[in-house]
Amino acid sequence: MIRPASCPICRKPVAAPAEGVPHWFPFCSERCRQVDLLRWSQGKYAIVEPLTPERLAEEAEKTDDGEE
Ligand SMILES: [Zn+2]
């Protein structure tokens, strides 16, 4: 079963390799592979620790110092 593949980055159709698989597969090129890697690493860094009610209370306690 052969399905036409398209590059996840630029949506360009990617020809199924006749023999062997290029190391950038399933992207259309090494460049698009790099773009994908970059997006992943940026996504990772963008994940922010979720603020839970417990954590909010903790933060409030810290900033409450000295107030009487
Ligand atoms: Zn591409």
N, CA, C, O and the ligand as a Tripos MOL2 file, in Angstrom:
@<TRIPOS>MOLECULE
protein
  273   271    69     0     0
PROTEIN
NO_CHARGES

@<TRIPOS>ATOM
      1 N           0.8540   -1.2000    0.0000 N.3       1 MET1
      2 CA          0.0000    0.0000    0.0000 C.3       1 MET1
      3 C           0.8860    1.2440    0.0000 C.2       1 MET1
      4 O           1.6540    1.4810    0.9330 O.2       1 MET1
      5 N           0.7630    2.0170   -1.0480 N.am      2 ILE2
      6 CA          1.5870    3.2280   -1.1470 C.3       2 ILE2
      7 C           0.6890    4.4510   -0.9950 C.2       2 ILE2
      8 O          -0.2800    4.6360   -1.7310 O.2       2 ILE2
      9 N           1.0350    5.2560   -0.0370 N.am      3 ARG3
     10 CA          0.2700    6.4790    0.1600 C.3       3 ARG3
     11 C           1.1520    7.6620   -0.1850 C.2       3 ARG3
     12 O           2.3310    7.6720    0.1660 O.2       3 ARG3
     13 N           0.6030    8.6630   -0.8710 N.am      4 PRO4
     14 CA          1.4340    9.8350   -1.1490 C.3       4 PRO4
     15 C           1.7300   10.5710    0.1500 C.2       4 PRO4
     16 O           0.8160   10.9280    0.8930 O.2       4 PRO4
     17 N           2.9860   10.7900    0.4130 N.am      5 ALA5
     18 CA          3.3730   11.4930    1.6280 C.3       5 ALA5
     19 C           3.6520   12.9500    1.3110 C.2       5 ALA5
     20 O           4.0680   13.2950    0.2050 O.2       5 ALA5
     21 N           3.4150   13.7960    2.3000 N.am      6 SER6
     22 CA          3.7770   15.1940    2.1010 C.3       6 SER6
     23 C           4.6030   15.6500    3.2960 C.2       6 SER6
     24 O           4.4410   15.1650    4.4160 O.2       6 SER6
     25 N           5.4770   16.5810    3.0250 N.am      7 CYS7
     26 CA          6.3790   17.0740    4.0440 C.3       7 CYS7
     27 C           5.5760   17.7530    5.1600 C.2       7 CYS7
     28 O           4.7690   18.6370    4.8740 O.2       7 CYS7
     29 N           5.7760   17.3650    6.4090 N.am      8 PRO8
     30 CA          5.0250   17.9700    7.5120 C.3       8 PRO8
     31 C           5.3210   19.4550    7.6880 C.2       8 PRO8
     32 O           4.5550   20.1690    8.3360 O.2       8 PRO8
     33 N           6.4110   19.9160    7.1240 N.am      9 ILE9
     34 CA          6.7990   21.3120    7.3050 C.3       9 ILE9
     35 C           6.2780   22.1900    6.1790 C.2       9 ILE9
     36 O           5.5970   23.1830    6.4350 O.2       9 ILE9
     37 N           6.5850   21.8400    4.9430 N.am     10 CYS10
     38 CA          6.2190   22.7200    3.8250 C.3      10 CYS10
     39 C           5.1060   22.1300    2.9680 C.2      10 CYS10
     40 O           4.6940   22.7440    1.9840 O.2      10 CYS10
     41 N           4.6150   20.9450    3.3290 N.am     11 ARG11
     42 CA          3.4880   20.3080    2.6200 C.3      11 ARG11
     43 C           3.8370   19.9250    1.1880 C.2      11 ARG11
     44 O           2.9470   19.6200    0.3940 O.2      11 ARG11
     45 N           5.0870   19.9380    0.8620 N.am     12 LYS12
     46 CA          5.4950   19.5200   -0.4710 C.3      12 LYS12
     47 C           5.3890   18.0060   -0.5370 C.2      12 LYS12
     48 O           5.7580   17.3190    0.4160 O.2      12 LYS12
     49 N           4.8850   17.4710   -1.6620 N.am     13 PRO13
     50 CA          4.8280   16.0210   -1.7550 C.3      13 PRO13
     51 C           6.2180   15.4000   -1.6780 C.2      13 PRO13
     52 O           7.1640   15.8580   -2.3200 O.2      13 PRO13
     53 N           6.3130   14.3590   -0.8840 N.am     14 VAL14
     54 CA          7.5960   13.6870   -0.7290 C.3      14 VAL14
     55 C           7.5200   12.3510   -1.4460 C.2      14 VAL14
     56 O           6.6650   11.5200   -1.1370 O.2      14 VAL14
     57 N           8.3950   12.1490   -2.3800 N.am     15 ALA15
     58 CA          8.4100   10.8920   -3.1150 C.3      15 ALA15
     59 C           8.9080    9.7800   -2.2100 C.2      15 ALA15
     60 O           9.8990    9.9370   -1.4980 O.2      15 ALA15
     61 N           8.2110    8.6600   -2.2480 N.am     16 ALA16
     62 CA          8.6590    7.5260   -1.4540 C.3      16 ALA16
     63 C          10.0080    7.0710   -1.9810 C.2      16 ALA16
     64 O          10.1860    6.9160   -3.1890 O.2      16 ALA16
     65 N          10.9430    6.8600   -1.0960 N.am     17 PRO17
     66 CA         12.2800    6.4810   -1.5650 C.3      17 PRO17
     67 C          12.2610    5.1330   -2.2550 C.2      17 PRO17
     68 O          11.6620    4.1770   -1.7640 O.2      17 PRO17
     69 N          12.9260    5.0680   -3.4050 N.am     18 ALA18
     70 CA         12.9710    3.8370   -4.1750 C.3      18 ALA18
     71 C          13.8160    2.7920   -3.4440 C.2      18 ALA18
     72 O          13.4460    1.6230   -3.3430 O.2      18 ALA18
     73 N          14.9350    3.2430   -2.9500 N.am     19 GLU19
     74 CA         15.7560    2.3140   -2.1770 C.3      19 GLU19
     75 C          16.4610    3.0680   -1.0600 C.2      19 GLU19
     76 O          17.0120    4.1510   -1.2590 O.2      19 GLU19
     77 N          16.4270    2.4770    0.0940 N.am     20 GLY20
     78 CA         17.0000    3.1670    1.2450 C.3      20 GLY20
     79 C          16.0890    4.3030    1.6670 C.2      20 GLY20
     80 O          15.1940    4.6920    0.9180 O.2      20 GLY20
     81 N          16.3040    4.8260    2.8320 N.am     21 VAL21
     82 CA         15.5010    5.9360    3.3360 C.3      21 VAL21
     83 C          16.4450    7.0650    3.6890 C.2      21 VAL21
     84 O          17.3470    6.8980    4.5100 O.2      21 VAL21
     85 N          16.2380    8.2220    3.0650 N.am     22 PRO22
     86 CA         17.1140    9.3470    3.4120 C.3      22 PRO22
     87 C          16.9510    9.7180    4.8750 C.2      22 PRO22
     88 O          15.8710    9.5610    5.4440 O.2      22 PRO22
     89 N          18.0100   10.2040    5.4770 N.am     23 HIS23
     90 CA         17.9390   10.4360    6.9210 C.3      23 HIS23
     91 C          16.9690   11.5380    7.2860 C.2      23 HIS23
     92 O          16.6060   11.6710    8.4540 O.2      23 HIS23
     93 N          16.5270   12.3540    6.2950 N.am     24 TRP24
     94 CA         15.5670   13.4100    6.6070 C.3      24 TRP24
     95 C          14.1290   12.9570    6.4130 C.2      24 TRP24
     96 O          13.1950   13.7040    6.7050 O.2      24 TRP24
     97 N          13.9460   11.7190    5.9140 N.am     25 PHE25
     98 CA         12.5880   11.2050    5.7480 C.3      25 PHE25
     99 C          11.8690   11.2420    7.0960 C.2      25 PHE25
    100 O          12.5260   10.9530    8.0970 O.2      25 PHE25
    101 N          10.5670   11.5740    7.2150 N.am     26 PRO26
    102 CA          9.6090   11.8250    6.1290 C.3      26 PRO26
    103 C           9.5360   13.2780    5.6610 C.2      26 PRO26
    104 O           8.5420   13.6750    5.0520 O.2      26 PRO26
    105 N          10.5620   14.0700    5.9320 N.am     27 PHE27
    106 CA         10.5590   15.4350    5.4240 C.3      27 PHE27
    107 C          11.0800   15.4240    3.9890 C.2      27 PHE27
    108 O          11.6480   14.4320    3.5320 O.2      27 PHE27
    109 N          10.8750   16.5550    3.2750 N.am     28 CYS28
    110 CA         11.2730   16.5830    1.8780 C.3      28 CYS28
    111 C          12.7700   16.8180    1.7540 C.2      28 CYS28
    112 O          13.3650   16.5150    0.7200 O.2      28 CYS28
    113 N          13.3790   17.3560    2.8010 N.am     29 SER29
    114 CA         14.7920   17.6780    2.6990 C.3      29 SER29
    115 C          15.3890   17.8260    4.0920 C.2      29 SER29
    116 O          14.6750   17.8950    5.0920 O.2      29 SER29
    117 N          16.7010   17.8710    4.1280 N.am     30 GLU30
    118 CA         17.4130   18.0810    5.3850 C.3      30 GLU30
    119 C          16.9760   19.3960    6.0330 C.2      30 GLU30
    120 O          16.8890   19.4930    7.2570 O.2      30 GLU30
    121 N          16.7060   20.3940    5.2140 N.am     31 ARG31
    122 CA         16.3400   21.7060    5.7270 C.3      31 ARG31
    123 C          15.0320   21.6330    6.5250 C.2      31 ARG31
    124 O          14.9410   22.1860    7.6220 O.2      31 ARG31
    125 N          14.0210   20.9490    5.9710 N.am     32 CYS32
    126 CA         12.7420   20.8540    6.6560 C.3      32 CYS32
    127 C          12.8760   20.0290    7.9340 C.2      32 CYS32
    128 O          12.1690   20.2710    8.9130 O.2      32 CYS32
    129 N          13.7890   19.0530    7.9190 N.am     33 ARG33
    130 CA         14.0240   18.2600    9.1170 C.3      33 ARG33
    131 C          14.5500   19.1680   10.2370 C.2      33 ARG33
    132 O          14.1390   19.0560   11.3920 O.2      33 ARG33
    133 N          15.4600   20.0600    9.8700 N.am     34 GLN34
    134 CA         16.0240   20.9840   10.8430 C.3      34 GLN34
    135 C          14.9540   21.9250   11.3850 C.2      34 GLN34
    136 O          14.9260   22.2330   12.5770 O.2      34 GLN34
    137 N          14.0690   22.3790   10.4880 N.am     35 VAL35
    138 CA         12.9950   23.2760   10.9170 C.3      35 VAL35
    139 C          12.1320   22.5750   11.9560 C.2      35 VAL35
    140 O          11.7370   23.1750   12.9550 O.2      35 VAL35
    141 N          11.8430   21.3000   11.7130 N.am     36 ASP36
    142 CA         11.0110   20.5420   12.6430 C.3      36 ASP36
    143 C          11.6990   20.3950   13.9870 C.2      36 ASP36
    144 O          11.0720   20.5560   15.0340 O.2      36 ASP36
    145 N          12.9870   20.0870   13.9580 N.am     37 LEU37
    146 CA         13.7510   19.9380   15.1970 C.3      37 LEU37
    147 C          13.7280   21.2380   15.9910 C.2      37 LEU37
    148 O          13.5740   21.2400   17.2120 O.2      37 LEU37
    149 N          13.8850   22.3360   15.2700 N.am     38 LEU38
    150 CA         13.8960   23.6470   15.9130 C.3      38 LEU38
    151 C          12.5480   23.9180   16.5750 C.2      38 LEU38
    152 O          12.4870   24.4050   17.7040 O.2      38 LEU38
    153 N          11.4680   23.5950   15.8590 N.am     39 ARG39
    154 CA         10.1340   23.8300   16.4090 C.3      39 ARG39
    155 C           9.9330   23.0260   17.6850 C.2      39 ARG39
    156 O           9.3590   23.5050   18.6630 O.2      39 ARG39
    157 N          10.4240   21.7870   17.6470 N.am     40 TRP40
    158 CA         10.2640   20.9350   18.8270 C.3      40 TRP40
    159 C          11.0030   21.5150   20.0180 C.2      40 TRP40
    160 O          10.4580   21.5960   21.1190 O.2      40 TRP40
    161 N          12.2470   21.9200   19.7940 N.am     41 SER41
    162 CA         13.0330   22.4290   20.9140 C.3      41 SER41
    163 C          12.4270   23.7240   21.4350 C.2      41 SER41
    164 O          12.4410   23.9720   22.6410 O.2      41 SER41
    165 N          11.8970   24.5480   20.5440 N.am     42 GLN42
    166 CA         11.2900   25.7890   20.9960 C.3      42 GLN42
    167 C          10.0190   25.5010   21.7760 C.2      42 GLN42
    168 O           9.7300   26.1580   22.7760 O.2      42 GLN42
    169 N           9.2570   24.5100   21.3110 N.am     43 GLY43
    170 CA          8.0380   24.1300   22.0090 C.3      43 GLY43
    171 C           8.3300   23.6540   23.4160 C.2      43 GLY43
    172 O           7.5810   23.9250   24.3540 O.2      43 GLY43
    173 N           9.4410   22.9360   23.5440 N.am     44 LYS44
    174 CA          9.8290   22.4030   24.8440 C.3      44 LYS44
    175 C          10.1190   23.5440   25.8120 C.2      44 LYS44
    176 O           9.6850   23.5390   26.9640 O.2      44 LYS44
    177 N          10.8690   24.5230   25.3040 N.am     45 TYR45
    178 CA         11.2440   25.6380   26.1770 C.3      45 TYR45
    179 C          10.0510   26.5160   26.5200 C.2      45 TYR45
    180 O          10.0660   27.2450   27.5110 O.2      45 TYR45
    181 N           9.0060   26.4360   25.6790 N.am     46 ALA46
    182 CA          7.8660   27.3180   25.8800 C.3      46 ALA46
    183 C           6.9110   26.7710   26.9370 C.2      46 ALA46
    184 O           6.0190   27.4780   27.4050 O.2      46 ALA46
    185 N           7.1040   25.5070   27.3070 N.am     47 ILE47
    186 CA          6.2020   24.9200   28.3010 C.3      47 ILE47
    187 C           6.4510   25.5590   29.6620 C.2      47 ILE47
    188 O           7.5630   25.5310   30.1890 O.2      47 ILE47
    189 N           5.4040   26.1240   30.2070 N.am     48 VAL48
    190 CA          5.5240   26.8090   31.4950 C.3      48 VAL48
    191 C           4.9170   25.9220   32.5760 C.2      48 VAL48
    192 O           3.8990   25.2620   32.3710 O.2      48 VAL48
    193 N           5.5550   25.9280   33.6990 N.am     49 GLU49
    194 CA          5.0670   25.1340   34.8270 C.3      49 GLU49
    195 C           3.6670   25.6280   35.2060 C.2      49 GLU49
    196 O           3.4740   26.8210   35.4400 O.2      49 GLU49
    197 N           2.7090   24.7300   35.2660 N.am     50 PRO50
    198 CA          1.3580   25.1690   35.6110 C.3      50 PRO50
    199 C           1.2740   25.6210   37.0630 C.2      50 PRO50
    200 O           1.9010   25.0400   37.9480 O.2      50 PRO50
    201 N           0.4950   26.6610   37.2870 N.am     51 LEU51
    202 CA          0.3530   27.1850   38.6420 C.3      51 LEU51
    203 C          -0.8160   26.4780   39.3280 C.2      51 LEU51
    204 O          -1.9670   26.6010   38.9100 O.2      51 LEU51
    205 N          -0.5010   25.7470   40.3740 N.am     52 THR52
    206 CA         -1.5350   25.0640   41.1270 C.3      52 THR52
    207 C          -1.9460   25.9560   42.3030 C.2      52 THR52
    208 O          -1.1780   26.8360   42.6910 O.2      52 THR52
    209 N          -3.1220   25.7530   42.8730 N.am     53 PRO53
    210 CA         -3.5480   26.5520   44.0400 C.3      53 PRO53
    211 C          -2.5250   26.4800   45.1700 C.2      53 PRO53
    212 O          -2.2680   27.4730   45.8500 O.2      53 PRO53
    213 N          -1.9390   25.2840   45.3670 N.am     54 GLU54
    214 CA         -0.9340   25.1380   46.4250 C.3      54 GLU54
    215 C           0.2500   26.0560   46.1680 C.2      54 GLU54
    216 O           0.7620   26.7110   47.0760 O.2      54 GLU54
    217 N           0.6670   26.0890   44.9190 N.am     55 ARG55
    218 CA          1.8180   26.9120   44.5440 C.3      55 ARG55
    219 C           1.5100   28.3840   44.6950 C.2      55 ARG55
    220 O           2.3660   29.1590   45.1200 O.2      55 ARG55
    221 N           0.3080   28.7740   44.3540 N.am     56 LEU56
    222 CA         -0.0960   30.1750   44.4880 C.3      56 LEU56
    223 C          -0.0630   30.5830   45.9550 C.2      56 LEU56
    224 O           0.3950   31.6760   46.2870 O.2      56 LEU56
    225 N          -0.5470   29.7080   46.8350 N.am     57 ALA57
    226 CA         -0.5450   29.9820   48.2660 C.3      57 ALA57
    227 C           0.8850   30.1200   48.7580 C.2      57 ALA57
    228 O           1.1940   30.9930   49.5690 O.2      57 ALA57
    229 N           1.7520   29.2510   48.2620 N.am     58 GLU58
    230 CA          3.1660   29.2890   48.6250 C.3      58 GLU58
    231 C           3.7710   30.6420   48.2610 C.2      58 GLU58
    232 O           4.4610   31.2720   49.0630 O.2      58 GLU58
    233 N           3.4980   31.0660   47.0450 N.am     59 GLU59
    234 CA          4.0370   32.3400   46.5660 C.3      59 GLU59
    235 C           3.4940   33.4820   47.4040 C.2      59 GLU59
    236 O           4.2290   34.4120   47.7350 O.2      59 GLU59
    237 N           2.2190   33.4240   47.7490 N.am     60 ALA60
    238 CA          1.5910   34.4850   48.5350 C.3      60 ALA60
    239 C           2.2400   34.5580   49.9130 C.2      60 ALA60
    240 O           2.4730   35.6470   50.4380 O.2      60 ALA60
    241 N           2.5330   33.3910   50.4990 N.am     61 GLU61
    242 CA          3.1780   33.3510   51.8120 C.3      61 GLU61
    243 C           4.5290   34.0400   51.7730 C.2      61 GLU61
    244 O           4.8900   34.8080   52.6640 O.2      61 GLU61
    245 N           5.2790   33.7330   50.6840 N.am     62 LYS62
    246 CA          6.6250   34.2900   50.5510 C.3      62 LYS62
    247 C           6.6030   35.8030   50.5030 C.2      62 LYS62
    248 O           7.4200   36.4610   51.1460 O.2      62 LYS62
    249 N           5.6650   36.3630   49.7380 N.am     63 THR63
    250 CA          5.6330   37.8070   49.5600 C.3      63 THR63
    251 C           4.9550   38.4920   50.7380 C.2      63 THR63
    252 O           4.9520   39.7200   50.8280 O.2      63 THR63
    253 N           4.3780   37.6980   51.6440 N.am     64 ASP64
    254 CA          3.6500   38.2570   52.7750 C.3      64 ASP64
    255 C           4.5880   38.6010   53.9310 C.2      64 ASP64
    256 O           4.1510   39.1450   54.9450 O.2      64 ASP64
    257 N           5.8430   38.2920   53.7850 N.am     65 ASP65
    258 CA          6.8240   38.4680   54.8720 C.3      65 ASP65
    259 C           6.8520   39.8980   55.4130 C.2      65 ASP65
    260 O           6.8240   40.8660   54.6530 O.2      65 ASP65
    261 N           6.9080   40.0070   56.7200 N.am     66 GLY66
    262 CA          7.0950   41.3040   57.3460 C.3      66 GLY66
    263 C           5.8140   42.1160   57.5100 C.2      66 GLY66
    264 O           5.8210   43.1810   58.1280 O.2      66 GLY66
    265 N           4.7300   41.6150   56.9590 N.am     67 GLU67
    266 CA          3.4980   42.3810   57.0680 C.3      67 GLU67
    267 C           2.7440   41.9780   58.3280 C.2      67 GLU67
    268 O           2.4150   40.8050   58.5040 O.2      67 GLU67
    269 N           2.4680   42.9340   59.1990 N.am     68 GLU68
    270 CA          1.7490   42.5950   60.4300 C.3      68 GLU68
    271 C           0.6100   43.5560   60.7120 C.2      68 GLU68
    272 O          -0.0920   43.4050   61.7120 O.2      68 GLU68
    273 ZN          9.6250   20.2970    3.2210 Zn       69 ZN69
@<TRIPOS>BOND
     1     1     2 1
     2     2     3 1
     3     3     4 2
     4     3     5 am
     5     5     6 1
     6     6     7 1
     7     7     8 2
     8     7     9 am
     9     9    10 1
    10    10    11 1
    11    11    12 2
    12    11    13 am
    13    13    14 1
    14    14    15 1
    15    15    16 2
    16    15    17 am
    17    17    18 1
    18    18    19 1
    19    19    20 2
    20    19    21 am
    21    21    22 1
    22    22    23 1
    23    23    24 2
    24    23    25 am
    25    25    26 1
    26    26    27 1
    27    27    28 2
    28    27    29 am
    29    29    30 1
    30    30    31 1
    31    31    32 2
    32    31    33 am
    33    33    34 1
    34    34    35 1
    35    35    36 2
    36    35    37 am
    37    37    38 1
    38    38    39 1
    39    39    40 2
    40    39    41 am
    41    41    42 1
    42    42    43 1
    43    43    44 2
    44    43    45 am
    45    45    46 1
    46    46    47 1
    47    47    48 2
    48    47    49 am
    49    49    50 1
    50    50    51 1
    51    51    52 2
    52    51    53 am
    53    53    54 1
    54    54    55 1
    55    55    56 2
    56    55    57 am
    57    57    58 1
    58    58    59 1
    59    59    60 2
    60    59    61 am
    61    61    62 1
    62    62    63 1
    63    63    64 2
    64    63    65 am
    65    65    66 1
    66    66    67 1
    67    67    68 2
    68    67    69 am
    69    69    70 1
    70    70    71 1
    71    71    72 2
    72    71    73 am
    73    73    74 1
    74    74    75 1
    75    75    76 2
    76    75    77 am
    77    77    78 1
    78    78    79 1
    79    79    80 2
    80    79    81 am
    81    81    82 1
    82    82    83 1
    83    83    84 2
    84    83    85 am
    85    85    86 1
    86    86    87 1
    87    87    88 2
    88    87    89 am
    89    89    90 1
    90    90    91 1
    91    91    92 2
    92    91    93 am
    93    93    94 1
    94    94    95 1
    95    95    96 2
    96    95    97 am
    97    97    98 1
    98    98    99 1
    99    99   100 2
   100    99   101 am
   101   101   102 1
   102   102   103 1
   103   103   104 2
   104   103   105 am
   105   105   106 1
   106   106   107 1
   107   107   108 2
   108   107   109 am
   109   109   110 1
   110   110   111 1
   111   111   112 2
   112   111   113 am
   113   113   114 1
   114   114   115 1
   115   115   116 2
   116   115   117 am
   117   117   118 1
   118   118   119 1
   119   119   120 2
   120   119   121 am
   121   121   122 1
   122   122   123 1
   123   123   124 2
   124   123   125 am
   125   125   126 1
   126   126   127 1
   127   127   128 2
   128   127   129 am
   129   129   130 1
   130   130   131 1
   131   131   132 2
   132   131   133 am
   133   133   134 1
   134   134   135 1
   135   135   136 2
   136   135   137 am
   137   137   138 1
   138   138   139 1
   139   139   140 2
   140   139   141 am
   141   141   142 1
   142   142   143 1
   143   143   144 2
   144   143   145 am
   145   145   146 1
   146   146   147 1
   147   147   148 2
   148   147   149 am
   149   149   150 1
   150   150   151 1
   151   151   152 2
   152   151   153 am
   153   153   154 1
   154   154   155 1
   155   155   156 2
   156   155   157 am
   157   157   158 1
   158   158   159 1
   159   159   160 2
   160   159   161 am
   161   161   162 1
   162   162   163 1
   163   163   164 2
   164   163   165 am
   165   165   166 1
   166   166   167 1
   167   167   168 2
   168   167   169 am
   169   169   170 1
   170   170   171 1
   171   171   172 2
   172   171   173 am
   173   173   174 1
   174   174   175 1
   175   175   176 2
   176   175   177 am
   177   177   178 1
   178   178   179 1
   179   179   180 2
   180   179   181 am
   181   181   182 1
   182   182   183 1
   183   183   184 2
   184   183   185 am
   185   185   186 1
   186   186   187 1
   187   187   188 2
   188   187   189 am
   189   189   190 1
   190   190   191 1
   191   191   192 2
   192   191   193 am
   193   193   194 1
   194   194   195 1
   195   195   196 2
   196   195   197 am
   197   197   198 1
   198   198   199 1
   199   199   200 2
   200   199   201 am
   201   201   202 1
   202   202   203 1
   203   203   204 2
   204   203   205 am
   205   205   206 1
   206   206   207 1
   207   207   208 2
   208   207   209 am
   209   209   210 1
   210   210   211 1
   211   211   212 2
   212   211   213 am
   213   213   214 1
   214   214   215 1
   215   215   216 2
   216   215   217 am
   217   217   218 1
   218   218   219 1
   219   219   220 2
   220   219   221 am
   221   221   222 1
   222   222   223 1
   223   223   224 2
   224   223   225 am
   225   225   226 1
   226   226   227 1
   227   227   228 2
   228   227   229 am
   229   229   230 1
   230   230   231 1
   231   231   232 2
   232   231   233 am
   233   233   234 1
   234   234   235 1
   235   235   236 2
   236   235   237 am
   237   237   238 1
   238   238   239 1
   239   239   240 2
   240   239   241 am
   241   241   242 1
   242   242   243 1
   243   243   244 2
   244   243   245 am
   245   245   246 1
   246   246   247 1
   247   247   248 2
   248   247   249 am
   249   249   250 1
   250   250   251 1
   251   251   252 2
   252   251   253 am
   253   253   254 1
   254   254   255 1
   255   255   256 2
   256   255   257 am
   257   257   258 1
   258   258   259 1
   259   259   260 2
   260   259   261 am
   261   261   262 1
   262   262   263 1
   263   263   264 2
   264   263   265 am
   265   265   266 1
   266   266   267 1
   267   267   268 2
   268   267   269 am
   269   269   270 1
   270   270   271 1
   271   271   272 2
@<TRIPOS>SUBSTRUCTURE
     1 MET1         2 RESIDUE 1 A MET
     2 ILE2         6 RESIDUE 1 A ILE
     3 ARG3        10 RESIDUE 1 A ARG
     4 PRO4        14 RESIDUE 1 A PRO
     5 ALA5        18 RESIDUE 1 A ALA
     6 SER6        22 RESIDUE 1 A SER
     7 CYS7        26 RESIDUE 1 A CYS
     8 PRO8        30 RESIDUE 1 A PRO
     9 ILE9        34 RESIDUE 1 A ILE
    10 CYS10       38 RESIDUE 1 A CYS
    11 ARG11       42 RESIDUE 1 A ARG
    12 LYS12       46 RESIDUE 1 A LYS
    13 PRO13       50 RESIDUE 1 A PRO
    14 VAL14       54 RESIDUE 1 A VAL
    15 ALA15       58 RESIDUE 1 A ALA
    16 ALA16       62 RESIDUE 1 A ALA
    17 PRO17       66 RESIDUE 1 A PRO
    18 ALA18       70 RESIDUE 1 A ALA
    19 GLU19       74 RESIDUE 1 A GLU
    20 GLY20       78 RESIDUE 1 A GLY
    21 VAL21       82 RESIDUE 1 A VAL
    22 PRO22       86 RESIDUE 1 A PRO
    23 HIS23       90 RESIDUE 1 A HIS
    24 TRP24       94 RESIDUE 1 A TRP
    25 PHE25       98 RESIDUE 1 A PHE
    26 PRO26      102 RESIDUE 1 A PRO
    27 PHE27      106 RESIDUE 1 A PHE
    28 CYS28      110 RESIDUE 1 A CYS
    29 SER29      114 RESIDUE 1 A SER
    30 GLU30      118 RESIDUE 1 A GLU
    31 ARG31      122 RESIDUE 1 A ARG
    32 CYS32      126 RESIDUE 1 A CYS
    33 ARG33      130 RESIDUE 1 A ARG
    34 GLN34      134 RESIDUE 1 A GLN
    35 VAL35      138 RESIDUE 1 A VAL
    36 ASP36      142 RESIDUE 1 A ASP
    37 LEU37      146 RESIDUE 1 A LEU
    38 LEU38      150 RESIDUE 1 A LEU
    39 ARG39      154 RESIDUE 1 A ARG
    40 TRP40      158 RESIDUE 1 A TRP
    41 SER41      162 RESIDUE 1 A SER
    42 GLN42      166 RESIDUE 1 A GLN
    43 GLY43      170 RESIDUE 1 A GLY
    44 LYS44      174 RESIDUE 1 A LYS
    45 TYR45      178 RESIDUE 1 A TYR
    46 ALA46      182 RESIDUE 1 A ALA
    47 ILE47      186 RESIDUE 1 A ILE
    48 VAL48      190 RESIDUE 1 A VAL
    49 GLU49      194 RESIDUE 1 A GLU
    50 PRO50      198 RESIDUE 1 A PRO
    51 LEU51      202 RESIDUE 1 A LEU
    52 THR52      206 RESIDUE 1 A THR
    53 PRO53      210 RESIDUE 1 A PRO
    54 GLU54      214 RESIDUE 1 A GLU
    55 ARG55      218 RESIDUE 1 A ARG
    56 LEU56      222 RESIDUE 1 A LEU
    57 ALA57      226 RESIDUE 1 A ALA
    58 GLU58      230 RESIDUE 1 A GLU
    59 GLU59      234 RESIDUE 1 A GLU
    60 ALA60      238 RESIDUE 1 A ALA
    61 GLU61      242 RESIDUE 1 A GLU
    62 LYS62      246 RESIDUE 1 A LYS
    63 THR63      250 RESIDUE 1 A THR
    64 ASP64      254 RESIDUE 1 A ASP
    65 ASP65      258 RESIDUE 1 A ASP
    66 GLY66      262 RESIDUE 1 A GLY
    67 GLU67      266 RESIDUE 1 A GLU
    68 GLU68      270 RESIDUE 1 A GLU
    69 ZN69       273 GROUP 0 **** ****
